[in-house]
Amino acid sequence: MSGSKAEPVFERPVPVLGRSAMVALIVTAILMVAWESWVRSEGVTPAYRNSDGQWTEQRRRINNGAGDGWVFTGSSRALFNMQLSIWERLDNRRPLQLALEGTAPVKVMESLADDDNFTGKLLVGVAPGLFFSGYEYRRSALDRYPQESPTQWFGHKVSVLFEPYLAFYNYDFAFPTILRRQPLPARDGVVVDLDVRKLSNMERDRNTRLWDKLVYDEEYRELAKKIWAQNWTPLAELPPPVQEKLLESRQKQLDRATAATRKLQAKGAEVIFVQMPYEGHYAVSEIDIAPRDLTWDVLLEQTGALGLHFQDHEEMQGYYLPEWSHMTAEDADRFTEAFYGLVQRELAAHEAVGGNP
């Protein structure tokens, strides 16, 4: 347009990032080393993460030729107490570990019942309060197996390259997690629950052992007990609608577990239920929500499966449970060896009198 003035053009110099990038890299490295040093000073050692990808990887092994052997499932007691290396030494074959902490195993049972690749022996840990409630803290792992994306698969493969070398690469020591558990004042009427802290160390194939800090650190051990007991209310003191819902869930879990067990038995798989030792708070809360005569006994009667309860067998008694629920690493070794012999003996006796219905 005639007479118009051209708009001024400003040219900004392109910054040279070489030195800045180097400084950022050095600062990042220093912070990582400092964070790693602090975490290790807390008694943490590098271990594999108990991730959804880790569980999915083990579950997939059933479809790759491992479905005719032993598989362990259940909640954290089956995860922490059953030592794969001990079982392998006695059985000449390493079992698969599919237990998930805080999670009822009935969905795993159903999945294996529908999987033609599984024809082996399934050891099902029964933590009464979880098993008969249907609570699934690790539901995301259960959902990931049938629908894992290529990106998730690749992410897991990359993650396991770093996990055995970095102690801070642990859920409990992520910076946002540490910030969330700072003792900041809560608003009036707000109840702040304590999150479960680090309890274990895991190997590449999910063999898991209780963290020894729960043995030598009394303060940390008492914190774990406080977390387990928080907010518990006896069933009889809960509002009637809550009681009714819990009882409905209990019956639903019984029905689901029975149906899955019968389906497994029909294709030749063996199912063994086990209640591992618990004490303290759990000696009260477990039987309150799931009395033995109304749950465990009914489950065994309806399925005809072998059931091993720690109250019934000397081999399952006399172990140290620092926080009422899980054995020390040394006692887990001892328990697994004794329990293996018990399972073999009781399986033979069970089959001799007719076995499953």
C-alpha positions as a printed Julia matrix, in Angstrom:
357×3 Matrix{Float64}:
   0.0     0.0    0.0
   1.39    3.35  -1.02
   2.91    5.37   1.82
   2.65    2.57   4.38
   5.59    1.91   6.64
   7.05   -1.55   6.96
   6.81   -3.04  10.42
  10.17   -3.29  12.15
  11.63   -6.77  12.3
  13.46   -7.74  15.45
  16.08  -10.4   15.23
  17.02  -12.1   18.46
  20.22  -14.01  18.72
  19.82  -17.79  19.03
  21.25  -18.75  22.4
  24.11  -21.18  22.5
  22.94  -23.91  24.85
  26.12  -25.92  25.07
  27.33  -24.44  28.34
  23.81  -24.22  29.83
  23.08  -27.81  28.93
  26.33  -28.92  30.54
  25.54  -27.0   33.73
  22.01  -28.51  33.82
  23.44  -31.99  33.34
  25.97  -31.52  36.15
  23.35  -30.12  38.54
  21.0   -33.0   37.72
  23.76  -35.55  38.33
  24.66  -33.95  41.66
  21.03  -33.96  42.8
  20.58  -37.6   41.74
  23.71  -38.67  43.6
  22.59  -36.74  46.69
  19.11  -38.26  46.55
  20.52  -41.77  46.02
  22.89  -41.31  48.96
  20.09  -40.17  51.26
  17.81  -43.04  50.26
  20.58  -45.59  50.85
  21.26  -44.01  54.23
  17.69  -44.98  55.12
  18.61  -48.64  54.65
  17.21  -48.97  51.14
  19.06  -51.11  48.61
  18.27  -51.36  44.89
  15.57  -53.86  43.98
  13.1   -54.48  41.21
   9.86  -52.55  41.36
   6.64  -54.38  42.09
   5.1   -52.91  38.96
   2.1   -53.89  36.86
   4.51  -54.71  34.05
   6.47  -57.07  36.29
   3.31  -58.98  37.21
   2.09  -59.06  33.6
   5.43  -60.45  32.46
   5.15  -63.36  34.91
   1.5   -63.98  34.06
   2.41  -64.22  30.38
   4.9   -67.01  31.11
   1.95  -69.36  31.58
   1.23  -68.93  27.89
   4.87  -69.61  27.05
   5.22  -73.11  28.46
   5.13  -72.64  32.24
   1.45  -73.45  32.74
   1.96  -77.05  33.85
   3.94  -76.21  37.0
   3.31  -74.56  40.35
   1.77  -71.09  40.46
   1.41  -69.04  43.64
  -1.28  -66.4   44.02
  -2.93  -64.59  46.89
  -2.1   -61.38  48.71
   1.06  -60.1   50.42
   1.49  -63.08  52.77
   1.79  -65.45  49.83
   4.04  -62.91  48.1
   6.44  -62.34  51.02
   6.45  -65.76  52.67
   6.78  -68.14  49.73
  10.43  -68.23  48.63
  10.86  -69.41  45.06
  14.49  -70.49  45.38
  13.69  -72.78  48.33
  10.74  -74.31  46.51
  12.85  -74.77  43.38
  15.56  -76.59  45.32
  13.01  -79.03  46.71
  10.83  -79.42  43.63
  13.47  -79.09  40.87
  11.35  -76.42  39.18
  10.86  -72.75  39.98
   7.22  -71.73  40.51
   5.57  -68.57  39.21
   4.71  -65.82  41.7
   1.4   -64.09  40.86
   0.37  -62.87  44.32
  -0.5   -59.18  44.63
  -0.43  -57.23  47.86
  -3.73  -55.89  49.16
  -5.62  -57.79  46.48
  -8.07  -60.68  46.59
  -6.84  -63.46  44.26
 -10.23  -64.61  42.98
  -9.88  -62.76  39.67
  -6.53  -64.49  39.11
  -8.21  -67.82  39.78
 -10.91  -66.99  37.24
  -8.33  -65.95  34.67
  -6.38  -69.18  35.07
  -9.59  -71.22  34.98
 -10.34  -69.73  31.56
  -6.78  -70.2   30.31
  -6.25  -73.52  28.51
  -2.49  -73.09  28.98
  -2.76  -73.59  32.74
  -3.05  -77.2   33.92
  -0.66  -77.18  36.88
  -0.99  -76.7   40.63
  -2.33  -73.43  42.01
  -1.48  -72.41  45.56
  -3.97  -69.76  46.69
  -3.13  -67.64  49.72
  -6.24  -66.73  51.7
  -5.93  -63.58  53.8
  -9.53  -63.67  55.11
 -10.13  -59.93  55.28
  -9.04  -59.48  51.67
 -10.09  -62.76  50.07
 -13.69  -62.59  51.25
 -14.08  -58.85  50.7
 -13.03  -58.83  47.04
 -10.85  -55.75  47.57
  -8.34  -55.3   44.73
  -5.71  -52.69  45.53
  -3.66  -53.84  42.52
  -6.55  -54.06  40.06
  -4.49  -52.18  37.47
  -2.08  -55.13  37.25
  -4.96  -57.56  36.74
  -6.37  -55.37  33.98
  -3.04  -54.83  32.26
  -2.35  -58.46  31.36
  -5.04  -58.89  28.67
  -4.56  -55.42  27.18
  -0.92  -54.39  27.63
   0.04  -51.91  24.92
   3.37  -51.95  23.03
   4.29  -48.7   24.78
   3.66  -50.24  28.2
   5.66  -53.33  27.26
   8.58  -51.22  26.06
   8.44  -48.95  29.1
   8.72  -51.95  31.4
  11.68  -53.37  29.48
  13.5   -50.05  29.79
  12.63  -49.69  33.48
  14.1   -53.04  34.5
  17.46  -51.98  33.08
  17.76  -49.34  35.82
  15.87  -50.88  38.73
  18.66  -53.09  40.13
  21.07  -50.14  40.36
  19.05  -47.22  41.78
  17.75  -47.34  45.33
  15.7   -44.15  44.91
  13.8   -45.71  42.0
  11.18  -46.94  44.44
   7.57  -45.9   44.85
   8.0   -45.07  48.52
  10.89  -42.69  47.86
   9.46  -40.77  44.93
   9.66  -37.06  45.71
   5.88  -36.42  45.41
   5.24  -39.37  47.74
   7.58  -37.96  50.35
   5.93  -34.54  50.09
   2.47  -36.05  50.59
   3.41  -37.72  53.84
   4.85  -34.62  55.51
   3.02  -33.89  58.8
   1.2   -30.79  57.63
  -1.86  -29.63  59.59
  -5.13  -30.9   58.15
  -8.34  -28.89  57.82
 -10.95  -29.35  60.54
 -12.87  -32.57  60.05
 -10.41  -34.04  57.55
  -8.97  -37.44  58.49
  -5.61  -38.15  56.9
  -4.82  -41.84  56.52
  -1.24  -43.06  56.66
  -0.11  -44.67  53.42
   1.5   -48.1   53.51
   5.27  -47.72  53.52
   8.01  -49.82  51.91
   7.82  -53.37  53.27
   9.83  -55.59  50.94
  12.48  -56.13  48.3
  11.68  -57.88  45.02
  13.8   -59.9   42.61
  13.49  -60.06  38.83
  10.87  -62.83  38.81
   8.9   -61.31  41.72
  10.45  -63.42  44.45
   9.95  -61.13  47.44
  11.38  -60.83  50.94
  10.38  -58.66  53.88
  12.6   -55.58  54.24
  14.94  -56.13  57.17
  14.33  -52.59  58.43
  11.12  -53.94  59.93
  13.27  -56.24  62.04
  16.04  -53.93  63.27
  14.2   -50.57  63.38
  11.61  -50.6   66.17
  10.19  -47.19  65.24
   9.6   -48.25  61.64
   8.09  -51.55  62.79
   5.65  -49.76  65.09
   4.73  -47.4   62.26
   3.8   -50.4   60.1
   1.59  -51.76  62.88
  -0.06  -48.37  63.3
  -0.85  -48.28  59.58
  -2.39  -51.77  59.65
  -4.63  -50.98  62.59
  -5.79  -47.5   61.57
  -9.5   -46.85  61.06
 -10.53  -50.41  61.93
 -14.04  -50.83  63.32
 -15.56  -54.17  64.36
 -18.21  -55.44  61.96
 -20.94  -55.27  64.59
 -20.28  -51.56  65.15
 -20.54  -50.55  61.51
 -23.75  -48.98  60.15
 -26.27  -51.66  59.05
 -26.01  -50.76  55.33
 -22.22  -51.22  55.49
 -22.6   -54.52  57.32
 -25.05  -55.73  54.69
 -22.73  -54.76  51.86
 -19.77  -56.56  53.45
 -21.8   -59.71  53.98
 -23.0   -59.6   50.38
 -19.4   -59.24  49.19
 -18.36  -62.17  51.36
 -20.96  -64.43  49.79
 -20.15  -63.21  46.3
 -16.46  -64.0   46.78
 -17.31  -67.45  48.08
 -19.47  -68.14  45.03
 -16.84  -66.83  42.6
 -14.0   -68.75  44.22
 -16.03  -71.94  44.27
 -16.97  -71.63  40.61
 -13.37  -70.88  39.57
 -12.01  -73.77  41.63
 -14.43  -76.26  40.13
 -13.56  -75.07  36.65
  -9.85  -75.48  37.38
 -10.42  -78.94  38.81
 -12.51  -79.97  35.81
  -9.54  -79.45  33.47
  -7.14  -81.32  35.73
  -5.53  -78.44  37.63
  -4.95  -78.79  41.36
  -6.04  -76.03  43.77
  -4.63  -75.76  47.29
  -5.86  -73.04  49.63
  -3.62  -71.83  52.45
  -4.06  -69.47  55.39
  -0.63  -68.3   56.47
   0.15  -67.07  60.0
  -1.05  -63.74  61.34
  -1.24  -62.3   64.85
  -1.79  -59.11  66.82
  -4.36  -56.82  65.24
  -5.02  -59.34  62.47
  -5.83  -62.09  64.95
  -8.86  -59.98  65.84
  -9.81  -58.23  62.59
  -9.46  -61.19  60.22
 -11.86  -63.46  62.08
 -14.22  -60.57  62.75
 -14.83  -59.87  59.06
 -14.49  -63.5   57.96
 -15.14  -66.08  60.71
 -13.54  -69.4   59.89
 -16.73  -71.47  60.12
 -18.61  -69.11  57.78
 -15.89  -68.65  55.17
 -12.84  -70.91  55.15
 -14.7   -74.06  56.17
 -17.46  -73.36  53.66
 -14.94  -72.75  50.87
 -13.27  -76.11  51.45
 -16.58  -77.93  51.78
 -17.96  -76.46  48.55
 -14.81  -77.05  46.48
 -13.41  -80.24  47.98
  -9.97  -78.65  47.6
  -7.12  -79.17  50.0
  -6.91  -76.41  52.6
  -3.98  -75.79  54.93
  -4.6   -73.45  57.88
  -1.71  -72.38  60.09
  -3.74  -73.12  63.22
  -3.98  -76.78  62.21
  -0.38  -77.63  61.37
   2.75  -77.41  63.51
   4.88  -76.84  60.4
   3.1   -73.5   59.87
   3.62  -72.19  63.4
   6.45  -70.57  65.35
   7.57  -67.87  62.87
   8.42  -64.25  63.66
   5.98  -61.73  62.17
   7.48  -58.3   62.95
   4.37  -56.33  61.97
   1.78  -59.09  62.66
   1.39  -60.22  59.05
   4.63  -61.16  57.24
   7.64  -63.33  58.07
  11.24  -62.19  58.18
  13.38  -63.25  55.23
  15.09  -65.97  57.28
  11.83  -67.35  58.63
  10.28  -67.25  55.16
  13.05  -69.59  53.98
  12.4   -71.9   56.9
   8.64  -71.72  56.4
   8.82  -72.49  52.68
  10.91  -75.6   53.28
   8.62  -76.89  56.02
   5.52  -75.97  54.07
   6.72  -77.78  50.95
   6.95  -81.03  52.89
   3.52  -80.42  54.42
   1.95  -79.79  51.01
   3.39  -82.98  49.53
   2.21  -85.06  52.48
  -1.27  -83.54  52.61
  -1.75  -83.73  48.85
  -0.98  -87.45  48.89
  -3.39  -87.98  51.79
  -6.06  -85.84  50.1
  -5.84  -87.83  46.89
  -5.89  -91.11  48.81
  -9.32  -90.34  50.27
 -10.88  -89.21  47.01
  -9.48  -85.73  46.46
 -11.72  -83.22  44.71
 -15.43  -83.87  44.33
